[in-house]
């Protein structure tokens, strides 16, 4: 293999969890220990924190912190992770979850300024409350994938949508709504929306939305205080 290929091979071997020595890797790469040592130095100069024990049979490894700060998430993955951490935080478990708030803050701090701006704009419209009550869960069923995708598109792009909605009495109505905010009481999502039919704010349970058609026209975000009736008495955090 070329030196470039060899460096790629060594880097991949070091990132595995298998115990290994300089001699093992040199043998697999088909080079001498001296050549491998020079290659390792090149990788160190490229920023990889490689540790090696002295001696011919010494072990070689990446420092335990090699992956920290190198997480590369896209926009959707970042939101999913932030929401998941907030859900876990709202569970208020006394064990192993004491640092979730600081983890969320550090995660946000690790993003680029442009990514952080996009995430802040979106997560300010998402609220995470405590888990749903047994009464609510008794009538809950997961919404269909197509419904979720349509709602997600309308929410992110801030476009109105027409929905078929089944209320708690099983009556089905057609509504044109603007999905301004989302509230999660795990696993139940609620849409805090402006309802064109009522000319007022309304709250819709996502699992009761039967059909979705996203419109082309957008809407201007209304302040959260306009939806205070839907959030009154709810202890919620942002992702």
Secondary structure, DSSP 8 states (H G I E B T S, - for coil): --HHHHHHHHHHHHHSSS--BHHHHHHHHTS-HHHHHHHHHHHHHTT--EEE-SSTT-BEEE-TTTTTT-----HHHHHHHHHHHHHHHHTT-SSS-TTHHHHHHHHHHTS-HHHHHHHHHHHTTEEE-S---HHHHHT-----HHHHHHHHHHHHHTEEEEEEEE-TT--EEEEEEEEEEEEEETTEEEEEEEETTTTEEEEEEGGGEEEEEEEEEE-----GGGGHHHHTT---B--
